[in-house]
Amino acid sequence: MAAITIAVSEKEKKFMDEHPEIKWSEVLRNAILHKLEQLKKFEELVKRGEL
């Protein structure tokens, strides 16, 4: 699996640190996968001429 690095503000990092029960890498991975699915659907609509 490839690894990526993101930057967040100190304020966001502090808030994240206050919630160690949340697997932030999983949250981000799911958000990325969701966006990729949206893009695939959009590209398919464009390809079929529906947009």
TORKOL-4160 file (C-alpha; in steps of 0.2 Angstrom, whole numbers, padded with zeros to 4 digits, m for minus):
51
<pt num="1" X="0000" Y="0000" Z="0000"/>
<pt num="2" X="0006" Y="0017" Z="m0004"/>
<pt num="3" X="0008" Y="0030" Z="0009"/>
<pt num="4" X="0004" Y="0049" Z="0008"/>
<pt num="5" X="0007" Y="0063" Z="0020"/>
<pt num="6" X="m0005" Y="0078" Z="0023"/>
<pt num="7" X="m0003" Y="0094" Z="0032"/>
<pt num="8" X="m0016" Y="0101" Z="0044"/>
<pt num="9" X="m0016" Y="0116" Z="0055"/>
<pt num="10" X="m0010" Y="0116" Z="0073"/>
<pt num="11" X="m0028" Y="0119" Z="0078"/>
<pt num="12" X="m0034" Y="0104" Z="0068"/>
<pt num="13" X="m0020" Y="0093" Z="0074"/>
<pt num="14" X="m0024" Y="0097" Z="0092"/>
<pt num="15" X="m0043" Y="0093" Z="0089"/>
<pt num="16" X="m0038" Y="0076" Z="0081"/>
<pt num="17" X="m0026" Y="0073" Z="0096"/>
<pt num="18" X="m0041" Y="0075" Z="0108"/>
<pt num="19" X="m0050" Y="0061" Z="0099"/>
<pt num="20" X="m0037" Y="0046" Z="0099"/>
<pt num="21" X="m0052" Y="0034" Z="0098"/>
<pt num="22" X="m0054" Y="0039" Z="0080"/>
<pt num="23" X="m0043" Y="0031" Z="0067"/>
<pt num="24" X="m0039" Y="0046" Z="0057"/>
<pt num="25" X="m0030" Y="0037" Z="0043"/>
<pt num="26" X="m0046" Y="0026" Z="0040"/>
<pt num="27" X="m0056" Y="0042" Z="0040"/>
<pt num="28" X="m0045" Y="0050" Z="0026"/>
<pt num="29" X="m0044" Y="0033" Z="0017"/>
<pt num="30" X="m0063" Y="0032" Z="0016"/>
<pt num="31" X="m0065" Y="0050" Z="0011"/>
<pt num="32" X="m0052" Y="0048" Z="m0003"/>
<pt num="33" X="m0061" Y="0032" Z="m0009"/>
<pt num="34" X="m0078" Y="0041" Z="m0009"/>
<pt num="35" X="m0071" Y="0055" Z="m0019"/>
<pt num="36" X="m0063" Y="0043" Z="m0032"/>
<pt num="37" X="m0080" Y="0034" Z="m0034"/>
<pt num="38" X="m0088" Y="0051" Z="m0037"/>
<pt num="39" X="m0075" Y="0055" Z="m0050"/>
<pt num="40" X="m0077" Y="0038" Z="m0058"/>
<pt num="41" X="m0096" Y="0040" Z="m0059"/>
<pt num="42" X="m0094" Y="0058" Z="m0066"/>
<pt num="43" X="m0081" Y="0052" Z="m0079"/>
<pt num="44" X="m0093" Y="0038" Z="m0085"/>
<pt num="45" X="m0107" Y="0050" Z="m0087"/>
<pt num="46" X="m0096" Y="0061" Z="m0097"/>
<pt num="47" X="m0090" Y="0046" Z="m0108"/>
<pt num="48" X="m0108" Y="0041" Z="m0111"/>
<pt num="49" X="m0113" Y="0059" Z="m0116"/>
<pt num="50" X="m0125" Y="0061" Z="m0102"/>
<pt num="51" X="m0116" Y="0077" Z="m0096"/>
